[in-house]
Amino acid sequence: MQVQIQALLAAGGEGAESTERGTMGSNIGPQMEVAKPAIFNGEAGRVEGFVIAYRLYLRMKMRETTVEEQVQWVLSYIQRGSVDVWKENMIEELEIGEMEYETVEEFLISLKKEFGGGEEESVKSAELRKLEQGGRTMEEFVQKFKRVARGSGYEGRPLVEEFKRGINRTIRRKLMKAENQPSSIKQWYRRAMALNRN
């Protein structure tokens, strides 16, 4: 087995010595397969997911590229409808030097401001108010709830109340009757998942 491992390492251009030093895989990002993000068409309700997907891709695949190259790459995925006009304006401003970003994160924040605005928050808060566990497991519901809650404007007690409203009645009743009721949203998540498993 040891011989096979050494042969694999040698074939990959890495010797046993580099493995011991902990350098094996240090340049794995560029070779790792990562799904390319979807096209963004300017829909307010989709900007958050778009930005998250692009952050992940840029971190995993494009660390060595310049900020300008990263911004241009992201712009290549912004297409269709009224977003095309915004993209053309951005490209022109970048080409003539009117607009510069020190980091790609600055660009992604400006994108969120342009297309997210208050509409994204109102869309997310409406979705959160409609969200119910139904036939989902508690783990599935908690993950969906967290995704929808992010950017909804809800936090603290109002967020807890929306979570309580959305979980199935049986679990809600058990948690409400508990001697030590959960107080934070994280406690509600943990206790609800634990009850759902039992």
Buried (B, 14 or more C-beta within 10 A) or exposed (E): EEEEEEEEBEEEEBEEEBBEEEEBEEEEBEEEEBEEBEEBBBBBBBBBBBBBBBBEBBEBBBEEBEBEEBBBBBBEBBEEEEBEEBBEEBBEEBEEEEBEBEEBBEBBBBBBEBBBEEEBBBBBBEBBEEBEBEEBEBEEBBEBBEBBBEBBBBEEEEBBEBBBEBBBEEBBEBBEEEEEEBEEBEBBBEBBBEBBEE
